[in-house]
Amino acid sequence: KLAGHSCGTIVLHFRFPPGSLEGRQHDGRSQHAYLPDDDQGRQLLALFQLAFRRRVLFSLSQSLTTGRLRPTFSIHLKTATCGGPARHGFPDPDYFNNAVEELQNA
């Protein structure tokens, strides 16, 4: 369960294998993200799927921690089930509106 939610949880699995693009090598990445299994969570899931198909959900950029090229998310995803916004987790009462705004600007 997600902190602050009594419904089930939608778990998104992302796996990007290492490779190269235009002759530049990039690292791979595996990541889980979480959404509440409620109306707002299912709306965001549909919007994330559309953003993924349009290739605006992620990009290749330099990691702030390693300096290496790797997939990074252009839209903020919740990668923790708890801990609040400071830890990319729930509860976060502003997450739905913030994510929708980021998707509109992508």
All heavy atoms as an XYZ file, in Angstrom:
836
protein
N       0.838     -1.194      0.000
C       0.000      0.000      0.000
C       0.878      1.252      0.000
O       1.946      1.268      0.581
C      -0.886      0.010      1.237
C      -1.878     -1.137      1.273
C      -3.269     -0.596      1.234
C      -4.223     -1.760      1.361
N      -5.227     -1.759      0.370
N       0.346      2.270     -0.634
C       1.026      3.560     -0.656
C       0.635      4.364      0.574
O      -0.543      4.393      0.947
C       0.644      4.344     -1.914
C       0.942      3.666     -3.240
C       0.418      4.515     -4.391
C       2.427      3.413     -3.386
N       1.600      5.006      1.196
C       1.312      5.844      2.354
C       0.266      6.887      1.977
O       0.354      7.514      0.923
C       2.593      6.523      2.841
N      -0.754      7.018      2.814
C      -1.808      7.992      2.570
C      -2.932      7.494      1.675
O      -3.856      8.241      1.379
N      -2.869      6.232      1.223
C      -3.895      5.667      0.351
C      -4.397      4.343      0.929
O      -3.618      3.549      1.451
C      -3.345      5.418     -1.062
C      -3.012      6.678     -1.791
N      -3.933      7.361     -2.552
C      -1.869      7.392     -1.855
C      -3.362      8.435     -3.054
N      -2.106      8.477     -2.646
N      -5.691      4.109      0.792
C      -6.263      2.854      1.279
C      -6.554      1.879      0.138
O      -6.956      0.758      0.384
C      -7.551      3.139      2.065
O      -8.480      3.825      1.239
N      -6.334      2.297     -1.102
C      -6.590      1.451     -2.269
C      -5.348      0.613     -2.586
O      -4.314      0.721     -1.927
C      -6.962      2.318     -3.470
S      -5.685      3.524     -3.903
N      -5.453     -0.184     -3.613
C      -4.323     -0.975     -4.073
C      -3.271     -0.100     -4.745
O      -3.400      1.132     -4.798
N      -2.246     -0.751     -5.253
C      -1.116     -0.039     -5.849
C      -0.863     -0.532     -7.264
O      -0.849     -1.734     -7.510
C       0.156     -0.272     -5.007
O      -0.093      0.185     -3.674
C       1.348      0.464     -5.585
N      -0.661      0.391     -8.180
C      -0.216      0.082     -9.538
C       1.304      0.193     -9.526
O       1.845      1.215     -9.101
C      -0.810      1.065    -10.566
C      -2.340      0.990    -10.571
C      -0.232      0.794    -11.963
C      -3.002      2.117    -11.367
N       1.984     -0.855     -9.981
C       3.442     -0.848    -10.028
C       3.871     -0.815    -11.493
O       3.473     -1.668    -12.276
C       4.040     -2.086     -9.330
C       5.563     -2.037     -9.385
C       3.548     -2.192     -7.896
N       4.653      0.178    -11.851
C       5.196      0.298    -13.203
C       6.637     -0.193    -13.175
O       7.391      0.157    -12.267
C       5.171      1.757    -13.666
C       3.799      2.393    -13.851
C       3.264      2.936    -12.551
C       3.894      3.507    -14.849
N       7.005     -0.988    -14.154
C       8.364     -1.513    -14.261
C       8.992     -0.942    -15.529
O       8.446     -1.108    -16.613
C       8.363     -3.041    -14.368
C       7.674     -3.723    -13.237
N       8.302     -4.014    -12.050
C       6.409     -4.167    -13.108
C       7.450     -4.613    -11.255
N       6.289     -4.707    -11.863
N      10.127     -0.294    -15.378
C      10.860      0.240    -16.520
C      12.209     -0.461    -16.581
O      12.894     -0.584    -15.563
C      11.100      1.751    -16.374
C       9.836      2.559    -16.366
C       9.248      2.936    -15.172
C       9.249      2.954    -17.554
C       8.089      3.688    -15.156
C       8.085      3.704    -17.554
C       7.505      4.071    -16.354
N      12.574     -0.920    -17.768
C      13.890     -1.528    -17.956
C      14.466     -1.012    -19.265
O      13.890     -1.233    -20.333
C      13.808     -3.043    -17.999
C      15.177     -3.681    -18.114
C      15.115     -5.200    -18.168
N      16.407     -5.729    -18.497
C      16.909     -5.825    -19.736
N      16.202     -5.429    -20.762
N      18.106     -6.320    -19.944
N      15.563     -0.323    -19.154
C      16.254      0.204    -20.317
C      17.613     -0.493    -20.393
O      18.455     -0.286    -19.513
C      16.467      1.713    -20.187
C      15.193      2.492    -20.013
C      14.762      2.868    -18.752
C      14.430      2.852    -21.113
C      13.587      3.590    -18.589
C      13.258      3.575    -20.959
C      12.834      3.939    -19.696
N      17.854     -1.295    -21.408
C      19.157     -1.958    -21.512
C      20.242     -0.958    -21.918
O      19.947      0.071    -22.534
C      18.941     -3.007    -22.603
C      17.815     -2.489    -23.422
C      16.946     -1.676    -22.495
N      21.496     -1.254    -21.585
C      22.573     -0.389    -22.054
C      22.669     -0.457    -23.569
O      22.231     -1.428    -24.191
C      23.825     -0.959    -21.386
C      23.463     -2.317    -20.931
C      21.972     -2.382    -20.815
N      23.213      0.565    -24.166
C      23.324      0.576    -25.623
C      24.047      1.810    -26.106
O      24.821      2.420    -25.373
N      23.754      2.174    -27.335
C      24.366      3.381    -27.897
C      23.341      4.086    -28.769
O      22.430      3.473    -29.323
C      25.613      3.038    -28.713
O      25.267      2.273    -29.833
N      23.497      5.379    -28.862
C      22.641      6.215    -29.696
C      23.555      7.224    -30.370
O      24.280      7.963    -29.691
C      21.577      6.923    -28.852
C      20.614      7.823    -29.607
C      19.747      6.993    -30.560
C      19.721      8.578    -28.647
N      23.526      7.220    -31.694
C      24.363      8.126    -32.480
C      25.833      8.037    -32.063
O      26.523      9.041    -31.913
C      23.842      9.562    -32.360
C      22.424      9.716    -32.906
C      21.847     11.097    -32.679
O      22.519     11.964    -32.069
O      20.714     11.311    -33.110
N      26.276      6.801    -31.815
C      27.669      6.562    -31.474
C      28.050      6.839    -30.035
O      29.201      6.678    -29.661
N      27.102      7.250    -29.222
C      27.373      7.528    -27.801
C      26.839      6.385    -26.946
O      25.665      6.057    -27.023
C      26.721      8.845    -27.381
C      27.319     10.043    -28.085
C      26.616     11.338    -27.759
N      26.419     11.519    -26.329
C      25.662     12.470    -25.810
N      25.022     13.302    -26.594
N      25.530     12.589    -24.511
N      27.700      5.800    -26.135
C      27.304      4.718    -25.246
C      26.485      5.268    -24.079
O      26.767      6.356    -23.571
C      28.541      4.005    -24.690
C      29.363      3.307    -25.748
C      28.623      2.121    -26.343
O      27.880      1.420    -25.673
N      28.823      1.900    -27.635
N      25.471      4.504    -23.661
C      24.708      4.895    -22.479
C      24.487      3.691    -21.581
O      24.446      2.553    -22.029
C      23.371      5.551    -22.850
C      22.430      4.657    -23.591
N      21.615      3.740    -22.964
C      22.170      4.546    -24.913
C      20.894      3.102    -23.878
N      21.218      3.574    -25.061
N      24.376      3.963    -20.301
C      24.120      2.932    -19.302
C      22.673      2.472    -19.390
O      21.807      3.193    -19.907
C      24.370      3.470    -17.894
C      25.830      3.747    -17.612
O      26.697      3.252    -18.369
O      26.106      4.451    -16.622
N      22.406      1.315    -18.848
C      21.042      0.827    -18.707
C      20.451      1.319    -17.397
O      21.122      1.953    -16.580
N      19.190      1.010    -17.207
C      18.517      1.411    -15.969
C      17.284      0.561    -15.766
O      16.543      0.299    -16.707
C      18.121      2.878    -16.055
C      17.411      3.382    -14.827
C      17.096      4.851    -14.936
N      16.502      5.326    -13.694
C      16.221      6.587    -13.462
N      16.475      7.503    -14.375
N      15.679      6.941    -12.326
N      17.065      0.142    -14.541
C      15.814     -0.507    -14.142
C      15.204      0.322    -13.034
O      15.919      0.779    -12.130
C      16.066     -1.931    -13.635
O      16.480     -2.746    -14.693
N      13.906      0.547    -13.111
C      13.253      1.416    -12.135
C      11.814      0.961    -11.936
O      11.162      0.547    -12.881
C      13.259      2.863    -12.644
C      12.727      3.870    -11.671
C      13.697      4.124    -10.549
O      14.826      4.542    -10.774
N      13.266      3.872     -9.331
N      11.336      1.043    -10.713
C       9.926      0.836    -10.408
C       9.324      2.193    -10.066
O       9.997      3.047     -9.488
C       9.744     -0.089     -9.204
C      10.115     -1.490     -9.479
N      11.365     -1.995     -9.194
C       9.426     -2.505    -10.040
C      11.416     -3.260     -9.552
N      10.247     -3.593    -10.073
N       8.075      2.370    -10.413
C       7.334      3.571    -10.026
C       5.969      3.119     -9.540
O       5.501      2.026     -9.884
C       7.206      4.534    -11.200
N       5.317      3.956     -8.756
C       4.073      3.563     -8.092
C       2.987      4.606     -8.294
O       3.261      5.808     -8.302
C       4.322      3.378     -6.595
C       5.435      2.400     -6.312
C       6.736      2.837     -6.106
C       5.189      1.043     -6.294
C       7.762      1.949     -5.871
C       6.213      0.133     -6.057
C       7.497      0.594     -5.848
O       8.510     -0.292     -5.632
N       1.777      4.108     -8.444
C       0.582      4.944     -8.518
C      -0.501      4.301     -7.661
O      -0.571      3.066     -7.575
C       0.063      5.033     -9.958
C       0.933      5.767    -10.968
C       0.414      5.530    -12.385
C       0.969      7.254    -10.654
N      -1.386      5.110     -7.083
C      -2.526      4.518     -6.388
C      -3.485      3.912     -7.413
O      -3.652      4.452     -8.509
C      -3.161      5.704     -5.659
C      -2.713      6.907     -6.416
C      -1.381      6.561     -7.008
N      -4.078      2.792     -7.074
C      -5.051      2.157     -7.968
C      -6.430      2.748     -7.693
O      -7.334      2.097     -7.179
C      -5.044      0.643     -7.780
C      -5.804     -0.075     -8.881
O      -6.312      0.599     -9.801
O      -5.904     -1.314     -8.817
N      -6.560      4.032     -8.025
C      -7.830      4.749     -7.919
C      -8.030      5.526     -9.218
O      -7.231      5.397    -10.160
C      -7.858      5.654     -6.680
C      -6.773      6.733     -6.657
O      -6.101      6.951     -7.696
O      -6.596      7.371     -5.603
N      -9.064      6.335     -9.287
C      -9.361      7.057    -10.527
C      -8.191      7.935    -10.977
O      -7.810      7.919    -12.152
C     -10.618      7.919    -10.372
C     -11.897      7.087    -10.328
O     -11.862      5.908    -10.749
O     -12.922      7.619     -9.859
N      -7.603      8.686    -10.051
C      -6.496      9.557    -10.435
C      -5.269      8.752    -10.858
O      -4.600      9.104    -11.824
C      -6.127     10.498     -9.284
C      -7.131     11.604     -9.084
C      -6.677     12.617     -8.048
O      -5.896     12.293     -7.146
N      -7.175     13.829     -8.166
N      -4.976      7.676    -10.159
C      -3.835      6.843    -10.521
C      -4.001      6.219    -11.894
O      -3.054      6.174    -12.688
N      -5.216      5.744    -12.190
C      -5.464      5.151    -13.511
C      -5.415      6.207    -14.612
O      -4.962      5.928    -15.724
C      -6.777      4.382    -13.503
C      -6.691      3.086    -12.675
C      -7.938      2.230    -12.770
N      -9.091      2.831    -12.116
C      -9.389      2.697    -10.823
N      -8.617      1.982    -10.036
N     -10.465      3.255    -10.316
N      -5.841      7.433    -14.322
C      -5.720      8.528    -15.292
C      -4.247      8.811    -15.582
O      -3.856      8.965    -16.743
C      -6.378      9.800    -14.756
C      -7.868      9.842    -14.880
C      -8.401     11.164    -14.340
O      -8.130     11.533    -13.200
N      -9.139     11.873    -15.169
N      -3.433      8.881    -14.523
C      -2.006      9.122    -14.730
C      -1.365      7.971    -15.496
O      -0.519      8.205    -16.365
C      -1.284      9.317    -13.395
C      -1.390     10.688    -12.765
C      -0.618     10.728    -11.449
C      -0.898     11.768    -13.699
N      -1.763      6.741    -15.205
C      -1.218      5.595    -15.930
C      -1.483      5.738    -17.429
O      -0.576      5.557    -18.246
C      -1.809      4.291    -15.408
C      -1.381      3.015    -16.129
C       0.128      2.813    -16.033
C      -2.132      1.816    -15.566
N      -2.702      6.096    -17.800
C      -3.035      6.277    -19.219
C      -2.206      7.413    -19.831
O      -1.710      7.291    -20.954
C      -4.528      6.547    -19.383
N      -2.028      8.494    -19.083
C      -1.223      9.620    -19.580
C       0.253      9.239    -19.680
O       0.935      9.633    -20.628
C      -1.405     10.836    -18.677
C      -2.790     11.483    -18.719
C      -2.915     12.535    -17.619
C      -3.074     12.085    -20.084
N       0.756      8.458    -18.731
C       2.148      7.992    -18.798
C       2.344      7.080    -20.008
O       3.376      7.142    -20.676
C       2.545      7.240    -17.530
C       2.747      8.116    -16.319
C       2.803      7.540    -15.054
C       2.885      9.492    -16.406
C       2.999      8.315    -13.927
C       3.069     10.281    -15.285
C       3.132      9.687    -14.032
N       1.372      6.225    -20.278
C       1.476      5.340    -21.447
C       1.538      6.166    -22.731
O       2.345      5.879    -23.625
C       0.297      4.363    -21.489
C       0.369      3.314    -20.400
C      -0.909      2.507    -20.279
O      -2.010      3.000    -20.509
N      -0.769      1.241    -19.898
N       0.712      7.185    -22.825
C       0.722      8.066    -23.991
C       2.064      8.806    -24.091
O       2.655      8.892    -25.171
C      -0.439      9.056    -23.919
C      -0.576     10.041    -25.062
C      -0.780      9.322    -26.394
C      -1.728     11.000    -24.787
N       2.557      9.314    -22.981
C       3.840     10.022    -22.972
C       4.978      9.084    -23.373
O       5.894      9.483    -24.097
C       4.101     10.611    -21.587
N       4.906      7.828    -22.945
C       5.930      6.853    -23.320
C       5.906      6.624    -24.828
O       6.947      6.645    -25.484
C       5.702      5.541    -22.562
C       6.782      4.525    -22.785
C       7.916      4.519    -21.995
C       6.666      3.574    -23.781
C       8.917      3.588    -22.194
C       7.655      2.634    -23.993
C       8.791      2.640    -23.197
N       4.702      6.416    -25.397
C       4.578      6.199    -26.845
C       5.050      7.416    -27.635
O       5.596      7.284    -28.725
C       3.149      5.843    -27.214
C       2.746      4.436    -26.811
C       1.445      3.994    -27.461
N       0.330      4.874    -27.185
C      -0.484      4.776    -26.128
N      -0.291      3.836    -25.228
N      -1.476      5.612    -25.970
N       4.846      8.601    -27.096
C       5.283      9.838    -27.768
C       6.753     10.160    -27.504
O       7.254     11.174    -27.972
C       4.414     11.010    -27.314
C       3.003     10.923    -27.838
C       2.215     12.143    -27.449
N       0.893     12.103    -28.036
C      -0.068     12.960    -27.735
N       0.151     13.928    -26.865
N      -1.238     12.861    -28.319
N       7.397      9.326    -26.703
C       8.824      9.457    -26.370
C       9.141     10.745    -25.618
O      10.196     11.352    -25.815
C       9.681      9.335    -27.617
C       9.523      7.986    -28.276
C      10.342      7.875    -29.498
N      10.144      6.537    -30.079
C      11.038      5.936    -30.812
N      12.181      6.514    -31.078
N      10.783      4.747    -31.292
N       8.230     11.151    -24.734
C       8.487     12.326    -23.913
C       8.549     11.984    -22.419
O       8.798     12.865    -21.599
C       7.446     13.452    -24.152
C       7.521     13.958    -25.578
C       6.041     13.001    -23.798
N       8.359     10.722    -22.062
C       8.401     10.324    -20.653
C       9.833     10.285    -20.129
O      10.084     10.560    -18.963
C       7.727      8.961    -20.457
C       7.554      8.495    -19.023
C       6.651      9.444    -18.255
C       6.977      7.087    -18.978
N      10.780      9.969    -20.985
C      12.171      9.892    -20.571
C      13.068     10.380    -21.691
O      12.643     10.549    -22.826
C      12.549      8.458    -20.171
C      12.553      7.509    -21.322
C      13.706      7.247    -22.033
C      11.384      6.872    -21.721
C      13.708      6.382    -23.111
C      11.379      6.005    -22.792
C      12.541      5.756    -23.492
N      14.325     10.608    -21.353
C      15.322     10.998    -22.342
C      16.662     10.430    -21.903
O      16.782      9.872    -20.816
C      15.399     12.522    -22.464
O      15.797     13.086    -21.231
N      17.652     10.569    -22.730
C      19.014     10.199    -22.355
C      19.733     11.467    -21.941
O      19.778     12.435    -22.696
C      19.750      9.546    -23.525
C      19.318      8.144    -23.891
C      20.058      7.675    -25.142
C      19.565      7.178    -22.748
N      20.264     11.473    -20.742
C      21.020     12.638    -20.277
C      22.054     12.191    -19.255
O      22.055     11.051    -18.809
C      20.090     13.712    -19.708
O      19.324     13.205    -18.660
N      22.888     13.123    -18.889
C      23.965     12.813    -17.965
C      23.435     12.663    -16.554
O      22.678     13.504    -16.065
C      25.011     13.920    -17.996
C      26.391     13.426    -18.180
C      27.388     14.561    -18.340
O      27.030     15.730    -18.371
N      28.632     14.195    -18.450
N      23.831     11.574    -15.892
C      23.467     11.340    -14.503
C      24.128     12.381    -13.615
O      25.320     12.674    -13.768
C      23.918      9.938    -14.088
O      23.849      9.799    -12.684
N      23.369     12.942    -12.681
C      23.928     13.914    -11.755
C      24.878     13.250    -10.763
O      25.767     13.904    -10.222
C      22.812     14.635    -10.997
C      21.884     15.499    -11.854
C      20.749     16.066    -11.016
C      22.659     16.612    -12.522
N      24.689     11.951    -10.528
C      25.526     11.267     -9.546
C      26.780     10.649    -10.160
O      27.842     10.676     -9.548
C      24.734     10.171     -8.800
O      24.153      9.290     -9.755
C      23.646     10.782     -7.946
N      26.672     10.104    -11.377
C      27.825      9.420    -11.973
C      28.455     10.188    -13.131
O      29.579      9.897    -13.515
C      27.425      8.029    -12.500
O      26.523      8.188    -13.602
C      26.793      7.182    -11.412
N      27.721     11.125    -13.707
C      28.221     11.859    -14.862
C      28.119     11.084    -16.166
O      28.488     11.580    -17.216
N      27.597      9.860    -16.098
C      27.491      9.010    -17.290
C      26.124      9.205    -17.956
O      25.152      9.562    -17.304
C      27.695      7.551    -16.902
C      29.105      7.288    -16.368
C      29.257      5.878    -15.858
N      28.842      4.880    -16.835
C      29.682      4.209    -17.621
N      30.980      4.425    -17.544
N      29.223      3.310    -18.468
N      26.073      8.960    -19.249
C      24.831      9.060    -20.011
C      23.930      7.881    -19.643
O      24.371      6.725    -19.620
C      25.155      9.039    -21.506
C      24.026      9.396    -22.462
C      23.581     10.837    -22.245
C      24.484      9.197    -23.897
N      22.667      8.177    -19.321
C      21.716      7.123    -18.961
C      20.287      7.628    -19.135
O      20.055      8.837    -19.207
C      21.939      6.633    -17.548
C      21.506      7.621    -16.492
C      21.737      7.084    -15.107
N      20.716      7.600    -14.213
C      20.194      6.945    -13.226
N      20.568      5.728    -12.961
N      19.280      7.485    -12.463
N      19.310      6.709    -19.169
C      17.913      7.151    -19.251
C      17.506      7.918    -17.990
O      17.792      7.472    -16.876
C      17.124      5.841    -19.362
C      18.117      4.825    -19.813
C      19.421      5.259    -19.227
N      16.889      9.060    -18.181
C      16.354      9.841    -17.071
C      14.907     10.174    -17.386
O      14.525     10.299    -18.550
C      17.150     11.144    -16.857
O      17.142     11.889    -18.069
C      18.582     10.857    -16.430
N      14.101     10.319    -16.362
C      12.678     10.580    -16.565
C      12.421     12.072    -16.673
O      12.893     12.853    -15.854
C      11.854      9.943    -15.456
C      11.840      8.451    -15.560
C      12.752      7.682    -14.872
C      10.950      7.821    -16.413
C      12.777      6.312    -15.001
C      10.969      6.451    -16.554
C      11.876      5.686    -15.845
N      11.677     12.454    -17.696
C      11.330     13.854    -17.934
C      10.116     14.269    -17.115
O       9.881     15.456    -16.917
C      11.045     14.074    -19.420
O      12.130     13.643    -20.197
N       9.341     13.295    -16.672
C       8.161     13.510    -15.838
C       8.472     12.895    -14.480
O       8.966     11.766    -14.411
C       6.910     12.833    -16.441
C       6.700     13.227    -17.909
C       5.675     13.104    -15.600
C       6.453     14.676    -18.169
N       8.198     13.606    -13.400
C       8.480     13.071    -12.071
C       7.601     11.849    -11.788
O       6.376     11.906    -11.946
C       8.252     14.129    -11.001
C       9.338     15.138    -10.959
N       9.289     16.294    -11.686
C      10.518     15.141    -10.306
C      10.394     16.986    -11.471
N      11.165     16.319    -10.641
N       8.245     10.768    -11.405
C       7.557      9.539    -11.032
C       7.787      9.284     -9.552
O       8.833      9.650     -9.009
C       8.084      8.350    -11.837
C       7.961      8.453    -13.359
C       8.607      7.236    -14.016
C       6.508      8.556    -13.760
N       6.826      8.636     -8.921
C       6.984      8.256     -7.519
C       7.679      6.906     -7.487
O       7.127      5.892     -7.906
C       5.619      8.173     -6.822
C       4.957      9.529     -6.657
C       5.788     10.403     -5.752
C       5.153     11.739     -5.519
N       5.956     12.596     -4.676
N       8.902      6.898     -6.983
C       9.708      5.682     -6.969
C       9.790      5.064     -5.578
O      10.539      4.118     -5.362
C      11.118      5.964     -7.506
O      11.702      7.031     -6.741
C      11.061      6.365     -8.985
N       9.018      5.590     -4.637
C       8.949      5.038     -3.286
C       7.489      5.022     -2.845
O       6.698      5.868     -3.247
C       9.787      5.871     -2.322
N       7.151      4.050     -2.019
C       5.767      3.924     -1.544
C       5.490      4.818     -0.347
O       4.333      5.026      0.012
C       5.455      2.461     -1.174
O       6.374      2.039     -0.157
C       5.559      1.557     -2.387
N       6.539      5.348      0.265
C       6.371      6.223      1.430
C       7.519      7.227      1.446
O       8.389      7.195      0.586
C       6.337      5.403      2.724
S       7.836      4.454      3.011
N       7.495      8.115      2.399
C       8.569      9.094      2.527
C       8.206     10.484      2.052
O       8.980     11.416      2.231
N       7.061     10.616      1.402
C       6.622     11.935      0.961
C       7.415     12.465     -0.221
O       8.279     11.778     -0.766
N       7.126     13.689     -0.621
C       7.765     14.273     -1.798
C       9.292     14.334     -1.707
O       9.978     14.166     -2.716
C       7.180     15.692     -1.870
C       5.915     15.637     -1.098
C       6.115     14.585     -0.050
N       9.833     14.553     -0.533
C      11.286     14.666     -0.389
C      12.004     13.373     -0.769
O      13.167     13.412     -1.172
C      11.643     15.060      1.047
N      11.304     12.244     -0.671
C      11.907     10.945     -1.005
C      11.250     10.324     -2.239
O      11.298      9.117     -2.424
C      11.819      9.999      0.182
C      12.588     10.496      1.389
C      12.744      9.393      2.408
N      13.505      9.843      3.535
C      14.824      9.697      3.651
N      15.498      9.117      2.694
N      15.443     10.123      4.721
N      10.609     11.148     -3.044
C       9.929     10.696     -4.268
C       8.870      9.647     -3.954
O       8.682      8.688     -4.696
C      10.933     10.154     -5.295
C      12.041     11.094     -5.586
N      11.866     12.247     -6.310
C      13.350     11.077     -5.226
C      13.010     12.893     -6.389
N      13.920     12.218     -5.747
N       8.184      9.843     -2.827
C       7.194      8.868     -2.389
C       5.871      9.501     -2.015
O       5.632     10.692     -2.218
N       5.028      8.687     -1.462
C       3.711      9.089     -0.981
C       3.776      9.230      0.533
O       4.655      8.648      1.158
C       2.684      8.023     -1.391
C       2.444      7.976     -2.868
C       3.182      7.127     -3.682
C       1.492      8.783     -3.451
C       2.967      7.082     -5.044
C       1.271      8.749     -4.819
C       2.010      7.897     -5.613
N       2.867      9.983      1.163
C       1.790     10.763      0.557
C       2.318     12.060     -0.053
O       3.322     12.607      0.399
C       0.855     11.065      1.725
C       1.734     11.045      2.933
C       2.835     10.054      2.631
N       1.622     12.502     -1.084
C       1.942     13.761     -1.756
C       0.648     14.297     -2.352
O       0.272     13.926     -3.461
C       2.990     13.548     -2.838
C       3.419     14.847     -3.503
O       2.777     15.894     -3.270
O       4.394     14.808     -4.273
N      -0.043     15.159     -1.624
C      -1.348     15.641     -2.093
C      -1.289     16.432     -3.392
O      -2.304     16.584     -4.070
C      -1.855     16.514     -0.938
C      -0.654     16.851     -0.136
C       0.336     15.738     -0.339
N      -0.103     16.929     -3.770
C       0.021     17.725     -4.991
C       0.462     16.911     -6.203
O       0.556     17.447     -7.307
C       1.028     18.870     -4.767
C       0.588     19.810     -3.671
O      -0.622     20.103     -3.580
O       1.460     20.248     -2.886
N       0.752     15.619     -6.009
C       1.369     14.827     -7.077
C       0.514     14.765     -8.346
O       1.021     14.981     -9.443
C       1.697     13.419     -6.598
C       2.348     12.590     -7.681
C       3.554     12.990     -8.254
C       1.765     11.435     -8.173
C       4.156     12.268     -9.264
C       2.357     10.696     -9.176
C       3.554     11.118     -9.715
O       4.143     10.410    -10.722
N      -0.755     14.468     -8.233
C      -1.603     14.324     -9.417
C      -1.568     15.611    -10.252
O      -1.283     15.569    -11.446
C      -3.040     13.969     -9.029
C      -3.966     13.856    -10.211
C      -3.968     12.716    -10.996
C      -4.818     14.890    -10.546
C      -4.808     12.604    -12.101
C      -5.664     14.792    -11.653
C      -5.656     13.639    -12.424
N      -1.829     16.749     -9.622
C      -1.859     18.020    -10.366
C      -0.492     18.366    -10.936
O      -0.382     18.840    -12.072
C      -2.375     19.147     -9.470
C      -3.852     18.998     -9.161
O      -4.615     18.430     -9.951
N      -4.265     19.480     -8.014
N       0.566     18.137    -10.169
C       1.911     18.424    -10.666
C       2.266     17.537    -11.861
O       2.852     18.014    -12.838
C       2.953     18.234     -9.560
C       2.847     19.308     -8.484
O       2.233     20.357     -8.682
N       3.441     19.023     -7.346
N       1.938     16.248    -11.773
C       2.253     15.330    -12.870
C       1.467     15.697    -14.132
O       2.010     15.694    -15.235
C       1.962     13.889    -12.458
N       0.204     16.036    -13.977
C      -0.620     16.428    -15.135
C      -0.017     17.686    -15.785
O       0.083     17.778    -17.000
C      -2.091     16.634    -14.737
C      -2.875     17.319    -15.846
C      -2.743     15.300    -14.377
N       0.407     18.634    -14.956
C       1.005     19.856    -15.495
C       2.307     19.536    -16.246
O       2.541     20.077    -17.342
C       1.284     20.846    -14.372
C       1.816     22.183    -14.853
C       2.009     23.181    -13.720
O       1.244     23.139    -12.737
O       2.934     24.008    -13.840
N       3.150     18.674    -15.681
C       4.384     18.289    -16.370
C       4.076     17.601    -17.700
O       4.762     17.842    -18.688
C       5.212     17.354    -15.487
C       5.872     18.035    -14.337
C       6.687     17.090    -13.479
O       6.721     15.868    -13.766
O       7.320     17.552    -12.525
N       3.064     16.756    -17.709
C       2.682     16.061    -18.943
C       2.158     17.038    -19.992
O       2.461     16.889    -21.177
C       1.640     14.979    -18.646
C       2.172     13.772    -17.890
C       1.064     13.015    -17.192
C       2.926     12.862    -18.851
N       1.422     18.032    -19.568
C       0.922     19.034    -20.516
C       2.057     19.849    -21.112
O       1.969     20.285    -22.267
C      -0.071     19.972    -19.813
C      -1.391     19.336    -19.509
C      -2.287     20.218    -18.650
O      -1.818     21.102    -17.940
N      -3.581     19.965    -18.705
N       3.124     20.047    -20.354
C       4.254     20.844    -20.827
C       5.299     20.017    -21.575
O       6.269     20.582    -22.097
C       4.914     21.573    -19.654
C       4.009     22.628    -19.074
O       3.225     23.246    -19.764
N       4.087     22.811    -17.756
N       5.122     18.705    -21.612
C       6.125     17.829    -22.266
C       5.982     17.869    -23.772
O       4.963     18.119    -24.341
C       5.959     16.399    -21.773
